[in-house]
Amino acid sequence: MRKEKLLKIEGEYVVMTFEQVFDKYKNMLYKVCNRWKGTAEYNDLFQVASIGLYKAFNSYDLTKGIEFSTVAFTYIKNEIRSFYREAKNILDIFH
């Protein structure tokens, strides 16, 4: 059974699965990844951004009244930043 969650999207309350959220916010993932292009492999960035979206979906708290897109963008951006920092630290070790 797929997990469904009540989300606030564009001012409306909508029940969605993660798969539906992924389809709806795929363009956001691409836009964020394009900002980081050149820092890592694009496919890696997209995977990391997708993990951020998944974490946003799982931890979204409707009672805070925040739009899901705001939460999603923050999680995606932070997940990529964390990935970049970890990758940079690993590379620094080998130099």
Backbone as a chain_set.jsonl record, in Angstrom:
{"seq": "MRKEKLLKIEGEYVVMTFEQVFDKYKNMLYKVCNRWKGTAEYNDLFQVASIGLYKAFNSYDLTKGIEFSTVAFTYIKNEIRSFYREAKNILDIFH", "coords": {"N": [[0.837, -1.191, 0.0], [0.557, 2.167, -0.871], [1.852, 5.078, 0.635], [-0.118, 7.803, 1.518], [-0.508, 11.319, 1.729], [-1.734, 14.288, 3.23], [-1.404, 17.37, 1.765], [-0.513, 20.835, 1.522], [-0.944, 22.567, -1.278], [-0.436, 25.096, -3.474], [-2.267, 26.673, -2.083], [-4.401, 24.976, -1.701], [-5.747, 21.977, -0.207], [-4.534, 18.797, -0.667], [-4.615, 15.308, -1.211], [-1.958, 13.174, -1.705], [0.252, 10.723, -3.184], [3.736, 9.756, -2.832], [4.743, 9.254, -5.371], [3.049, 10.746, -7.016], [3.68, 13.279, -6.072], [6.365, 13.381, -6.807], [6.135, 13.376, -9.614], [4.79, 15.819, -9.959], [6.626, 17.696, -8.945], [8.947, 17.358, -10.357], [10.065, 19.157, -12.201], [10.977, 21.172, -10.49], [13.036, 19.8, -9.244], [14.807, 19.49, -11.42], [15.422, 22.193, -11.952], [16.719, 23.023, -9.571], [18.896, 21.268, -9.601], [20.178, 22.133, -11.916], [21.247, 24.526, -11.067], [23.38, 23.669, -9.59], [24.941, 22.436, -11.395], [27.929, 21.135, -12.712], [29.262, 20.932, -10.333], [29.077, 18.376, -9.534], [28.337, 15.073, -10.847], [25.521, 15.181, -12.97], [23.454, 13.256, -12.823], [23.916, 12.199, -10.29], [23.379, 14.452, -8.721], [20.658, 14.741, -9.3], [19.606, 12.407, -8.17], [20.219, 12.841, -5.467], [18.727, 15.162, -5.027], [16.187, 14.09, -5.39], [16.041, 12.427, -3.185], [15.972, 14.399, -1.224], [13.446, 15.495, -1.8], [11.866, 13.295, -1.168], [12.367, 13.072, 1.592], [11.243, 15.487, 2.388], [8.562, 15.013, 1.792], [7.986, 12.909, 3.579], [8.403, 14.118, 6.071], [6.76, 16.29, 6.136], [4.658, 18.598, 7.732], [1.511, 19.365, 8.062], [0.161, 20.903, 9.921], [1.67, 23.13, 10.422], [1.073, 24.92, 8.501], [2.476, 25.64, 6.218], [3.25, 25.93, 2.769], [3.671, 23.053, 0.729], [5.575, 23.142, -1.333], [7.447, 25.021, -0.476], [8.631, 23.752, 1.712], [9.596, 21.49, 0.393], [11.471, 22.607, -1.443], [13.367, 23.636, 0.335], [14.287, 21.285, 1.652], [15.329, 19.858, -0.558], [17.359, 21.58, -1.48], [19.003, 21.663, 0.827], [19.738, 18.985, 1.024], [21.298, 18.622, -1.275], [23.345, 20.471, -0.734], [24.494, 19.277, 1.529], [25.394, 16.86, 0.412], [27.276, 17.9, -1.399], [29.136, 19.092, 0.372], [30.047, 16.795, 1.777], [31.172, 15.314, -0.35], [33.169, 17.087, -1.145], [34.765, 17.124, 1.16], [35.679, 14.483, 1.161], [37.162, 14.465, -1.23], [39.117, 16.338, -0.51], [40.567, 14.911, 1.347], [41.97, 13.138, -0.211], [43.755, 14.744, -1.513]], "CA": [[0.0, 0.0, 0.0], [1.325, 3.404, -0.967], [1.57, 6.082, 1.648], [-0.726, 9.037, 1.046], [-0.357, 12.383, 2.701], [-2.456, 15.526, 2.955], [-0.43, 18.431, 1.548], [-1.015, 22.137, 1.108], [-0.32, 22.882, -2.559], [-1.058, 26.258, -4.118], [-3.385, 27.125, -1.265], [-5.436, 23.949, -1.555], [-5.334, 20.766, 0.498], [-4.613, 17.703, -1.626], [-4.042, 14.031, -0.793], [-1.087, 12.681, -2.778], [1.3, 9.749, -2.885], [5.037, 10.301, -3.211], [4.877, 9.162, -6.824], [2.349, 11.91, -7.568], [4.487, 14.446, -5.7], [7.561, 13.35, -7.646], [5.732, 13.83, -10.956], [4.429, 17.242, -9.9], [7.772, 18.547, -8.6], [10.126, 16.96, -11.132], [10.676, 20.36, -12.773], [11.714, 21.83, -9.421], [14.273, 19.038, -9.087], [15.688, 19.85, -12.534], [15.879, 23.577, -11.779], [17.701, 23.072, -8.486], [20.094, 20.556, -10.068], [20.863, 22.977, -12.893], [22.018, 25.539, -10.322], [24.573, 23.011, -9.052], [25.61, 21.76, -12.505], [29.371, 21.371, -12.721], [29.846, 20.611, -9.024], [29.026, 16.912, -9.429], [27.613, 14.468, -11.967], [24.122, 15.604, -12.962], [22.62, 12.15, -12.339], [24.083, 12.143, -8.833], [22.633, 15.59, -8.165], [19.225, 14.46, -9.415], [19.287, 11.384, -7.156], [20.271, 13.493, -4.151], [17.564, 16.052, -4.973], [15.016, 13.219, -5.224], [16.053, 12.029, -1.768], [15.481, 15.568, -0.491], [11.991, 15.571, -1.996], [11.277, 12.193, -0.397], [12.44, 13.461, 3.008], [10.256, 16.551, 2.584], [7.249, 14.36, 1.785], [7.82, 12.13, 4.812], [8.421, 14.92, 7.293], [5.865, 17.44, 5.997], [3.702, 18.762, 8.827], [0.44, 20.239, 7.598], [-0.297, 21.789, 10.996], [2.471, 24.359, 10.415], [0.453, 25.825, 7.542], [3.433, 26.018, 5.17], [3.07, 25.268, 1.472], [4.585, 21.931, 0.546], [6.671, 23.516, -2.23], [8.461, 25.709, 0.334], [9.322, 22.707, 2.468], [10.308, 20.649, -0.574], [12.633, 23.336, -1.945], [14.354, 23.7, 1.421], [14.869, 19.948, 1.831], [16.114, 19.53, -1.747], [18.559, 22.422, -1.445], [19.859, 21.229, 1.928], [20.274, 17.651, 0.709], [22.389, 18.821, -2.242], [24.449, 21.125, -0.009], [25.12, 18.261, 2.373], [26.107, 15.975, -0.506], [28.431, 18.635, -1.919], [30.115, 19.206, 1.466], [30.627, 15.472, 2.015], [32.019, 14.978, -1.497], [34.333, 17.975, -1.077], [35.616, 16.636, 2.246], [36.315, 13.241, 0.706], [38.18, 14.847, -2.194], [40.201, 17.016, 0.209], [41.359, 13.88, 2.013], [42.844, 12.505, -1.198], [44.695, 15.72, -2.099]], "C": [[0.88, 1.253, 0.0], [0.871, 4.391, 0.092], [0.994, 7.331, 0.986], [-0.611, 10.07, 2.145], [-1.164, 13.599, 2.256], [-1.445, 16.663, 2.897], [-1.142, 19.728, 1.195], [-0.239, 22.536, -0.146], [-1.118, 23.991, -3.231], [-2.332, 26.684, -3.397], [-4.503, 26.127, -1.053], [-4.868, 22.741, -0.826], [-5.607, 19.562, -0.39], [-3.981, 16.457, -1.017], [-3.247, 13.477, -1.96], [-0.165, 11.587, -2.257], [2.638, 10.387, -3.257], [5.228, 10.283, -4.725], [4.204, 10.355, -7.509], [3.131, 13.197, -7.285], [5.722, 14.521, -6.591], [7.23, 13.852, -9.055], [5.447, 15.336, -10.978], [5.647, 18.142, -9.712], [9.059, 18.182, -9.329], [10.836, 18.181, -11.727], [11.465, 21.143, -11.733], [13.055, 21.127, -9.208], [15.279, 19.42, -10.176], [16.264, 21.253, -12.361], [16.942, 23.68, -10.695], [18.997, 22.399, -8.92], [20.878, 21.394, -11.076], [21.691, 24.071, -12.222], [23.342, 24.972, -9.813], [25.367, 22.294, -10.138], [27.1, 22.12, -12.504], [30.05, 21.064, -11.399], [29.907, 19.106, -8.801], [28.325, 16.389, -10.68], [26.129, 14.813, -11.849], [23.206, 14.5, -12.43], [22.717, 11.993, -10.835], [23.292, 13.26, -8.163], [21.129, 15.312, -8.194], [18.785, 13.422, -8.382], [19.232, 12.008, -5.766], [19.07, 14.426, -3.982], [16.28, 15.245, -4.755], [14.91, 12.718, -3.784], [15.537, 13.178, -0.907], [13.98, 15.72, -0.599], [11.288, 14.491, -1.186], [11.276, 12.518, 1.101], [11.415, 14.551, 3.319], [8.852, 15.965, 2.673], [6.999, 13.645, 3.116], [7.723, 12.99, 6.06], [7.476, 16.121, 7.246], [4.809, 17.442, 7.1], [2.667, 19.813, 8.431], [0.028, 21.257, 8.655], [0.505, 23.092, 11.063], [1.958, 25.371, 9.398], [1.343, 26.275, 6.401], [3.118, 25.243, 3.9], [4.091, 24.144, 1.324], [5.778, 22.321, -0.318], [7.789, 24.232, -1.476], [9.296, 24.705, 1.112], [10.167, 21.858, 1.527], [11.572, 21.34, -1.065], [13.743, 23.379, -0.896], [15.045, 22.353, 1.622], [15.772, 19.568, 0.653], [17.441, 20.279, -1.724], [19.522, 21.952, -0.35], [20.487, 19.866, 1.67], [21.442, 17.766, -0.278], [23.582, 19.485, -1.573], [25.213, 20.122, 0.843], [25.955, 17.303, 1.527], [27.385, 16.64, -1.015], [29.528, 18.749, -0.854], [30.817, 17.874, 1.729], [31.578, 15.074, 0.889], [33.299, 15.81, -1.474], [35.293, 17.517, 0.011], [36.356, 15.368, 1.848], [37.432, 13.557, -0.286], [39.369, 15.526, -1.544], [41.124, 16.014, 0.9], [42.378, 13.282, 1.051], [43.814, 13.479, -1.856], [45.757, 16.113, -1.134]], "O": [[1.825, 1.366, 0.781], [-0.314, 4.518, 0.399], [1.552, 7.848, 0.018], [-0.617, 9.745, 3.332], [-1.262, 13.897, 1.065], [-0.713, 16.899, 3.859], [-2.24, 19.716, 0.639], [0.96, 22.807, -0.09], [-2.307, 23.845, -3.517], [-3.339, 27.012, -4.024], [-5.448, 26.395, -0.311], [-3.658, 22.513, -0.827], [-6.738, 19.324, -0.813], [-2.931, 16.539, -0.379], [-3.77, 13.321, -3.064], [0.155, 11.526, -1.07], [2.676, 11.427, -3.913], [5.814, 11.207, -5.289], [4.738, 10.904, -8.473], [3.232, 14.081, -8.136], [6.083, 15.595, -7.072], [7.968, 14.661, -9.617], [5.829, 16.031, -11.919], [5.691, 19.24, -10.267], [10.138, 18.646, -8.961], [12.065, 18.234, -11.753], [12.507, 21.716, -12.049], [14.082, 21.778, -9.017], [16.455, 19.646, -9.892], [17.451, 21.476, -12.596], [17.956, 24.352, -10.882], [20.082, 22.907, -8.636], [22.109, 21.364, -11.083], [22.719, 24.491, -12.753], [24.309, 25.71, -9.628], [26.353, 21.619, -9.843], [27.468, 23.279, -12.315], [31.274, 20.948, -11.34], [30.689, 18.62, -7.984], [27.788, 17.163, -11.472], [25.553, 14.746, -10.764], [22.282, 14.78, -11.667], [21.725, 11.69, -10.173], [22.616, 13.037, -7.159], [20.417, 15.608, -7.235], [17.713, 13.547, -7.79], [18.317, 11.739, -4.988], [18.466, 14.472, -2.911], [15.392, 15.674, -4.019], [13.812, 12.602, -3.239], [14.762, 12.965, 0.026], [13.309, 16.036, 0.384], [10.24, 14.737, -0.589], [10.289, 12.263, 1.792], [10.792, 14.542, 4.381], [8.052, 16.367, 3.519], [5.923, 13.768, 3.701], [7.03, 12.626, 7.01], [7.399, 16.887, 8.207], [4.159, 16.431, 7.364], [2.942, 21.012, 8.469], [-0.409, 22.358, 8.318], [0.066, 24.054, 11.693], [2.353, 26.536, 9.42], [0.99, 27.21, 5.681], [2.769, 24.063, 3.942], [5.239, 24.278, 1.748], [6.892, 21.868, -0.056], [8.962, 24.062, -1.808], [10.523, 24.804, 1.159], [11.319, 21.545, 1.829], [12.637, 20.723, -1.101], [14.916, 23.181, -1.213], [16.268, 22.3, 1.749], [16.856, 19.019, 0.851], [18.505, 19.693, -1.922], [20.727, 21.857, -0.584], [21.631, 19.62, 2.051], [22.454, 17.082, -0.127], [24.722, 19.096, -1.825], [26.444, 20.127, 0.866], [27.086, 16.974, 1.883], [28.445, 16.015, -1.057], [30.704, 18.529, -1.142], [32.037, 17.831, 1.885], [32.665, 14.557, 1.146], [34.383, 15.297, -1.751], [36.507, 17.521, -0.194], [37.533, 15.206, 2.169], [38.521, 12.99, -0.2], [40.507, 15.323, -1.968], [42.326, 16.25, 1.018], [43.502, 12.96, 1.439], [44.623, 13.065, -2.687], [46.624, 16.922, -1.466]]}, "num_chains": 1, "name": "protein.A"}
